[in-house]
Structures are given as C-alpha cells and as structure tokens.
C-alpha cells in the first residue's frame, strides 16, 4: 500500500490572471550553462506547461523544499524534498538509472518528499510512485496535447524519418552523428533524399524546437528509438514503429509491452497508458546495416492509428488548465509566454534558490472528480 505521503488526488486550486502570485514552478531536465544544446523531449516540458496552464513557468531544482511540478520526461525518480505534483511524468525503476547496472538501486520514494499524483505517463510510473496500489489512472505524455495548439501545413520531404536516441550519438552536434559502430544508421547514397536521420539534440531557442517538430512532421513515416519521436508521430497520426535494437528476430515483429521484458520500459509505459498491451515494432541490431525499403514496407503494413483522447490529461493539470490561444496570423511559438521561456540555467543558482521555503497561499484542496 502507498504510505500516507504518497497521494493520488489533485489538491491545487486554479485561480487565473492576477490571483497567481508568480510563475508555475516546474522541475525539468533543462540545459545548464555547460551545455550548448537542448534534448528535444525534455525541453518540451516548460512549453507544454505554459501552453496548457496559460501562465509563465519558472524552473526549480529536482532537489528542493518547495512545491513544484514534474511533467514531461522520465524524471519523477529524481525529485527529492518538499511537495512534488506529478502530471504526465515518467518514473524509472532505478533511483540512479545512469549508473552501471551493477550499481543501480531500485527506486523508492524519498521519505522527505510528498508526491501528489495527478497523472503519469503510464501505469508503470504510477505503480512506482504510489507503491503499487491505487492511483488516479490518468495517463499520457503531455506532448500528446501539442496538436491541440499547433497544426501546421508541413510539406512532406522524406519517405522515412529515423529519430535517434542520445545514446546512439557520437557527440552532441546539431546534425546527427551516430556512433560509427552502429551500422544500422548507415543510409546509402541512393536513399539520401528519402531517409532522414533526426537527432533530438536541438539549439537553445524556441524556433529550433519548432523546427524540430516540423522536421518530424515533414516525414511520411517515422521509426524511432527516442520516446518523443514516437510521441510526436503518434500524436500527429504519422505512421510509425518503435525501432528496437533487440528482440526475438530482426525485422517486423510483435513487441511485448510488458515492462519486465527486453522492451524499453519507457515505451511499455507510454503505450500501456493507452491500454495497448502489444504493439508491432521493427527490430534491427545496432551493428547490422538496415534494409530501409523493408522498414518502409513494414510501417505501411503494420501501423494502426491510436485513439489519443487527451481530455482527462488536460483536466488533470494541477494548476488549472487555461490553454493559450495564439493571436490571429501567429502560432503558439511566437506567443509571449512561450517565446520568453528561459531554456538554459545556472544549475548552482537553481539549487541555492530552491533552499528557500516558498508559501503558496492561493493553493487549496479540491476534490477529485
């Protein structure tokens, strides 16, 4: 059973306009002064919170004594201290997932942290955060909601987009440079105009985030090792498959979404939140060249659209949803609340600021509908 400090019902009120004393406090995996790039999926967290909440966003350190929100990304396991409101975030099974496997420790919610669960990316994250019992059962990645705010007419340029994970890359350049031993990302010259390698490494500015979305939308099909490559593709109805690196045999196949199997648990969590228990994917070993024509054919044969109803996720936003609407003739990327989001921070300053205990007099309990 979850302990008394792990809650599963919203309790924030939602005054809009001048009643809000300051920006929404959000913890996310943003850029530091030592990093000259954004990771696309992580950087979408403040964007989606600003779009849904209709209010400025302020970055807060993961470890803090103040109330804060966790939204996009597999980040919930990293929060410690104070009160954390989870809306769409994922949680790793490990407290230290970046450590070597032999040194990893199973995640347990810190005893000095109050977790309030409004929505999680999927059922696996909910079980981890609530100790395996109960929960609101509201699932979804907040980036699912992006088509509600941004639906451009993007001309298709490539037959297939291949979205790489950061772990596939040899560097953090803005153009994709796969690790040389990963032969599955080699694209022959004959297909250079049809198959597009896409990196999630993005320059630190809002127009570059928009350009990354548009780059994915300009593909007729997507295969992706990146979670948010799949999220964008599924949300916009682009035929896509998970580009698995291991499985029973290479090629198109049925991929179990049981998080205890070899499938990436983030992928299992994502699709599990939609009630999908099995999903076709494409298995291609990293050190073997890919038959791109076969990948394209597999997507055309196997992909089926998903029913992505984001109403419950929108309603679960703990600060009260007040969706942004761009002015006529503009789009959401030029809206002042989005355009002025700070995407790079001095981490030391964030940590020092988070030692201060902030009060939130406008927050009050509300009942879960």
C-alpha positions in Angstrom: 0.0 0.0 0.0 1.2 3.6 -0.6 2.2 5.4 2.5 0.3 8.5 3.7 2.7 10.9 2.0 2.1 9.4 -1.5 -1.2 10.9 -2.6 -3.2 10.3 -5.7 -5.7 13.1 -5.8 -5.3 16.7 -7.1 -5.5 19.4 -4.5 -4.5 22.6 -6.2 -6.9 25.4 -6.9 -6.8 27.2 -10.2 -7.1 31.0 -10.0 -6.1 32.6 -13.3 -4.9 36.1 -14.0 -3.7 38.4 -11.3 -4.5 36.0 -8.4 -1.4 33.9 -9.3 1.5 35.3 -7.3 4.3 34.0 -9.5 5.2 31.6 -12.4 4.3 27.9 -12.2 7.3 26.1 -10.5 8.5 23.3 -12.7 11.3 20.8 -12.5 12.7 19.6 -15.8 15.8 18.3 -17.5 16.8 21.7 -19.0 20.1 23.0 -20.3 22.9 24.1 -18.0 25.5 26.8 -18.7 27.9 24.0 -19.5 25.6 22.5 -22.2 25.0 24.3 -25.5 22.1 22.2 -26.6 18.6 21.0 -25.6 17.3 17.5 -25.7 14.1 17.9 -27.6 11.7 15.9 -25.4 13.0 17.3 -22.1 12.8 20.9 -23.5 9.1 20.4 -24.4 8.2 20.3 -20.6 8.1 24.1 -20.0 6.5 24.6 -23.4 3.6 22.2 -22.7 3.1 23.6 -19.2 2.9 27.1 -20.5 0.5 26.1 -23.3 -1.8 24.2 -21.0 -1.6 26.4 -17.9 -1.6 29.7 -19.8 0.9 31.2 -17.3 4.7 31.8 -17.0 6.9 28.9 -15.9 9.9 29.0 -13.5 12.5 26.3 -13.3 13.0 24.7 -9.9 15.7 22.2 -9.0 14.8 18.5 -8.6 16.0 18.6 -5.0 14.1 21.4 -3.3 12.0 22.2 -0.2 9.4 24.0 -2.3 6.3 22.9 -4.1 6.9 22.1 -7.8 5.5 20.3 -10.8 7.0 17.3 -12.7 5.7 17.0 -16.3 7.5 15.7 -19.4 10.2 13.1 -19.3 11.4 10.1 -17.2 12.3 12.4 -14.3 10.0 11.7 -11.3 12.5 9.4 -9.6 15.0 12.4 -9.5 12.8 14.6 -7.2 13.6 14.9 -3.6 12.2 17.1 -0.8 9.2 19.3 -0.5 6.0 18.6 -2.4 6.0 17.3 -5.9 2.9 17.3 -8.2 3.2 14.8 -11.0 1.4 15.5 -14.2 2.4 13.2 -17.1 5.9 12.4 -16.0 7.6 9.0 -16.1 9.5 7.3 -13.4 12.5 5.0 -13.7 12.6 1.7 -11.9 16.0 2.8 -10.7 16.9 5.6 -8.3 20.2 6.1 -10.2 19.4 4.9 -13.8 22.6 6.5 -15.2 24.8 4.3 -13.0 26.3 1.0 -14.3 23.7 -1.8 -14.0 25.6 -3.5 -11.2 25.5 -0.3 -9.1 21.8 0.6 -9.7 19.4 0.9 -6.8 15.7 0.2 -7.1 13.6 3.4 -6.8 11.9 4.1 -3.5 10.2 7.5 -2.9 12.3 9.5 -0.5 10.8 9.8 2.9 11.2 13.6 3.0 9.2 14.0 -0.2 5.4 14.3 -0.6 4.3 13.1 -4.0 0.9 14.1 -5.3 -0.1 12.1 -8.4 -2.4 13.8 -10.9 -1.4 11.9 -14.0 1.6 9.8 -15.1 3.0 8.8 -18.4 1.6 5.3 -17.9 0.7 2.6 -15.4 4.3 1.5 -14.7 5.2 5.0 -13.5 2.0 5.2 -11.4 2.9 1.9 -9.7 6.4 3.0 -8.9 5.3 6.4 -7.5 2.4 5.0 -5.4 4.0 1.8 -4.1 1.9 -0.4 -6.4 -1.6 0.3 -5.2 -4.4 2.7 -6.4 -4.0 5.9 -8.3 -6.0 8.3 -10.4 -5.4 6.1 -13.6 -4.9 9.2 -15.7 -2.2 8.5 -18.2 -0.4 10.3 -21.1 2.7 12.2 -22.0 1.8 16.0 -22.1 3.4 16.3 -25.6 0.3 14.2 -26.7 -1.5 17.5 -26.4 0.7 19.5 -28.8 -1.7 19.1 -31.8 -4.3 21.0 -29.9 -2.1 24.0 -30.1 0.0 23.6 -33.3 -1.2 22.0 -36.5 0.9 23.4 -39.3 0.6 22.5 -43.0 4.1 21.0 -43.4 5.1 19.7 -46.8 6.4 16.1 -46.7 10.1 16.0 -47.7 11.2 12.5 -46.7 9.8 9.0 -47.1 11.2 8.0 -43.7 12.4 9.8 -40.7 14.7 7.9 -38.2 14.8 9.5 -34.8 17.9 8.6 -32.8 18.2 8.4 -29.0 21.0 10.4 -27.3 22.7 7.1 -26.5 23.0 6.4 -30.3 25.1 9.6 -30.9 28.9 10.1 -31.1 28.6 13.7 -30.0 26.1 16.5 -29.2 26.3 18.2 -32.6 23.1 19.7 -34.1 23.4 17.3 -37.0 23.1 13.5 -36.3 26.4 11.7 -36.0 25.6 8.1 -35.0 28.3 6.1 -33.2 30.4 4.6 -36.0 29.9 1.0 -34.8 26.1 1.4 -35.1 25.8 0.3 -38.7 22.0 0.2 -38.6 22.1 4.0 -39.1 24.1 3.9 -42.3 22.0 5.4 -45.2 23.3 4.6 -48.7 23.7 7.5 -51.2 20.8 6.1 -53.3 18.4 6.8 -50.4 20.0 10.0 -49.1 17.0 12.0 -50.3 14.4 9.6 -48.9 15.7 8.6 -45.5 16.3 11.3 -42.9 18.3 10.8 -39.7 16.9 13.0 -37.0 18.7 13.9 -33.7 16.9 15.2 -30.6 19.9 17.5 -30.0 18.5 21.0 -30.6 19.9 24.5 -30.3 18.8 26.5 -27.2 16.0 28.6 -28.7 12.3 28.3 -29.2 12.4 28.5 -33.0 14.7 25.5 -33.0 12.2 23.5 -31.0 9.5 24.4 -33.5 11.9 23.4 -36.4 12.4 20.0 -34.7 8.7 19.4 -34.6 8.4 20.5 -38.2 11.3 18.2 -39.2 9.4 15.2 -37.8 6.2 16.3 -39.4 7.9 16.6 -42.8 8.4 12.8 -42.8 5.8 10.4 -44.3 6.8 7.7 -41.8 8.9 7.5 -38.6 10.9 4.8 -36.8 12.3 5.9 -33.5 14.5 4.9 -30.6 13.5 8.2 -29.0 10.4 8.2 -26.9 9.3 11.6 -28.1 10.0 10.7 -31.7 7.1 8.2 -31.2 5.0 10.6 -29.2 5.1 13.3 -31.9 4.5 10.8 -34.7 1.5 9.1 -32.9 0.0 12.4 -31.8 0.0 13.8 -35.4 -1.0 10.5 -37.0 2.3 9.8 -38.8 2.7 6.1 -39.4 5.5 4.9 -37.1 7.2 2.0 -35.4 9.5 1.6 -32.4 13.0 1.0 -33.8 14.1 -1.7 -31.3 17.7 -2.7 -31.1 17.0 -6.2 -29.8 14.2 -8.8 -30.0 13.4 -12.4 -30.9 14.5 -11.8 -34.5 15.3 -8.9 -36.8 12.5 -7.2 -38.8 8.9 -6.5 -38.2 7.5 -8.3 -35.2 5.2 -8.3 -32.3 6.9 -6.4 -29.4 5.6 -7.3 -25.9 4.8 -4.2 -23.9 5.4 -6.0 -20.6 7.9 -3.7 -18.8 9.7 -6.8 -17.4 10.8 -7.9 -20.9 13.6 -6.6 -23.1 11.5 -3.8 -24.5 12.4 -0.3 -23.3 10.2 0.3 -20.2 9.6 3.8 -21.3 7.9 2.5 -24.4 5.9 0.0 -22.4 4.8 2.7 -20.0 3.8 5.1 -22.9 1.7 2.5 -24.8 0.4 0.9 -21.6 -1.2 4.2 -20.7 -3.3 3.9 -23.8 -4.4 0.4 -22.9 -2.1 -1.1 -25.6 -0.6 -4.4 -24.5 1.2 -5.4 -27.7 2.4 -3.2 -30.5 4.3 -4.1 -33.7 7.8 -2.8 -33.9 10.9 -3.1 -36.1 13.9 -4.9 -34.6 17.3 -4.0 -36.1 20.6 -4.9 -34.4 22.8 -1.9 -33.9 25.8 -3.4 -35.7 24.0 -4.6 -38.8 23.0 -2.4 -41.8 19.3 -1.7 -42.2 17.2 -2.6 -45.2 15.4 0.7 -45.3 13.0 -0.4 -48.0 11.9 -3.2 -45.8 11.4 -0.7 -42.9 9.2 1.5 -45.1 7.2 -1.5 -46.2 6.8 -2.8 -42.6 5.4 0.6 -41.4 2.9 0.6 -44.3 1.8 -2.9 -43.5 1.8 -2.7 -39.7 1.0 0.7 -38.3 -2.5 1.4 -37.0 -3.6 4.8 -35.6 -4.3 5.2 -31.9 -7.2 6.9 -30.2 -5.4 9.7 -28.3 -8.1 11.4 -26.1 -6.2 14.0 -24.1 -9.2 15.5 -22.3 -8.6 13.7 -19.0 -4.9 14.6 -19.1 -5.8 18.2 -19.7 -8.4 18.2 -16.9 -5.8 16.7 -14.5 -3.4 19.7 -14.9 -3.0 20.6 -11.2 -2.7 24.4 -11.7 -5.9 24.6 -13.6 -5.9 24.4 -17.4 -6.2 27.8 -19.2 -5.0 26.9 -22.7 -3.2 29.5 -24.7 -4.6 30.8 -28.0 -2.3 32.5 -30.4 -3.2 35.8 -31.9 -4.7 35.7 -35.4 -1.9 35.2 -38.0 0.6 33.8 -35.5 1.3 30.5 -33.9 1.9 29.3 -30.4 5.7 29.5 -30.8 5.5 33.3 -31.1 3.2 33.7 -28.1 4.9 35.8 -25.4 4.5 33.2 -22.7 6.3 30.6 -24.9 8.7 32.8 -26.7 10.2 34.2 -23.4 10.6 30.8 -21.7 14.1 30.6 -20.3 15.6 27.3 -21.5 19.2 27.5 -20.1 20.0 28.0 -16.4 22.9 28.2 -13.9 22.2 25.0 -12.0 24.1 26.2 -8.9 21.8 29.2 -8.7 18.8 26.9 -9.1 20.0 24.8 -6.3 20.6 27.8 -4.0 17.2 29.3 -4.8 15.5 26.0 -4.0 16.7 26.1 -0.4 14.2 28.8 0.3 10.8 27.7 1.6 8.1 29.4 -0.5 4.5 29.7 0.5 1.5 29.4 -1.8 -1.5 31.0 -0.2 -3.7 30.6 -3.2 -3.5 26.8 -3.2 -6.2 24.9 -1.5 -7.6 21.3 -1.5 -10.0 20.3 -4.2 -11.8 17.0 -4.7 -11.0 14.6 -7.5 -13.9 14.5 -9.9 
